[in-house]
Amino acid sequence: MNMYFITTDSTADFPKEFYESEFDVVKMSFVLDGELYDGYEKEFLPSQEFYSAIANGKVATTSMPSVGLIEEFFENICSKGFDILHVSFSSALSS
C-alpha cells in the first residue's frame, strides 16, 4: 500500500501552521476590486482582511484553476509514489 498525500483547495482556509510534508493546497485565485490574488505572484489576503474588504464594498470574483495547473499539481505528487486523498470544494458550488 502506498502512502497517502492529502490535498485540498484554498477554499478550505486550512491554517498554514498545520501543513505537513504530505499535505498541499491547490491555489484558487480571486480578483478583489480589480486586483488578482493568485497565491503565486501575489499572496492571498488573510481571511479577516478579505472579508473586511467585502464588508467595505469591494467586489470579489473567483475563477477555477486551469486544467494545466491542476494536472501539474497532481502529477508532481503522483510521480513521488503517493496515492492522493483530495478534499475539495463541492462541484455543486463551483466548476
Residue pairs with C-beta under 8 A, 6 or more apart in sequence:
2 81
2 82
2 83
3 22
3 81
3 82
3 83
4 22
4 82
4 83
4 84
4 85
5 22
5 23
5 24
5 77
5 80
5 82
5 83
5 84
5 85
6 22
6 23
6 84
6 85
6 86
6 87
7 23
7 24
7 25
7 26
7 73
7 74
7 77
7 84
7 85
7 86
7 87
8 14
8 25
8 26
8 86
8 87
8 88
9 25
9 26
9 27
9 28
9 88
9 89
10 25
10 26
10 27
10 28
10 39
10 44
11 28
11 89
11 94
12 25
12 87
12 89
13 47
14 25
19 25
22 82
24 73
24 77
26 65
26 69
26 70
26 73
27 38
27 39
27 40
27 44
27 65
28 39
28 62
28 63
28 64
28 65
28 89
29 36
29 37
29 38
29 39
29 62
29 63
29 65
30 36
30 37
30 44
30 60
30 61
30 62
30 63
31 37
31 60
31 61
31 62
31 63
32 45
32 50
32 53
32 58
32 59
32 60
33 53
33 58
33 59
33 60
35 42
36 42
37 43
37 44
37 45
44 50
45 53
50 60
53 60
54 60
62 94
64 94
64 95
65 73
74 84
77 84
78 84
